[in-house]
Structures are given as structure tokens and as C-alpha cells.
Amino acid sequence: MPRKIGIVLVLLMTLLQAFYAVYAYVDPAGFSVLRDTDLTSLADADWVRIYASRTLFIALVVGLLLYLRNLKALMYVAVFGAVMPITDAWLAFQAAAPMNVVVKHLATVVYLFVTSAVLMRIVRHADDLKTT
């Protein structure tokens, strides 16, 4: 059961990142509204598209690792991936963004740590089976 939960958590993360990437590229202004970070100028849309390319890269790498069932690598990706939403939360807080924006980023951190913990349990169990 933990294996299915881990796979579903990673799959949801991958699908959300892919959706965000496509939406941010196709409609930067609409995406910024969705994320509660309205563009002050349409000229800033290029930065949203840069975000889209970064996010698409993440979705593709995580999707490939999931396809290959490399749960150990995904465990580390989940932990190390927390750097981005932690930084985003801090930047949003410093910019006096609405609290719900900061909380969304912090919720992402919690999601990543939960996913990593589930994957760690799966990986340890698999390692235990190999040594016995």
C-alpha cells in the first residue's frame, strides 16, 4: 500500500507541474492570477515563461523517474525540490504578498516532505528485503 501511495503522490506532483508549465507558457497573465501573483506589466510575462520552462523540466524529469520506478532518486528529488518553494515562500513574504500565497508555498514544502517520507519508507523496505 505505501508503494501505491508514493506513486500517486509523485504522479499528482508531476501532473500539477506539467499543468502549471503549459498554462504559464500559454497564458502568463492568467497563470499569474491563478497563483495570486498578478503581473504588474505584461512585459513581465517573459519571467512567467521562464518559470514555465523550469517547471516543465521538473515535470519531465520527475515523470521519467516515476516511469522508471526509480523511487530512491524520487525520494531525493522530493527533499531537494523543497528548496524552490521555501525560497518562493520567503520571497513572497518579503514582498508582502498576501498570506495565502506564502501558505501555498509552505504547503508545497509539506507535500514534498510527506512524499519524501513515504518514498523513504518504500526504499528502506525494499533494501531490507534485499539484505534478508
Number of C-alpha atoms within 10 A of each C-alpha: 6 11 14 11 14 24 19 14 18 25 17 12 21 22 15 13 22 21 16 20 25 17 19 26 21 14 13 24 20 15 22 16 11 13 12 14 15 14 17 9 8 10 9 12 19 13 14 22 19 14 17 24 17 13 21 21 15 19 23 15 15 23 20 14 17 19 12 9 12 13 22 15 14 25 24 13 18 22 16 13 17 19 11 13 19 17 13 17 22 15 13 19 15 10 9 11 14 12 11 12 18 20 14 16 20 19 15 18 21 14 16 23 18 16 23 24 16 20 26 18 15 21 18 12 11 11 11 10 9 8 6 5
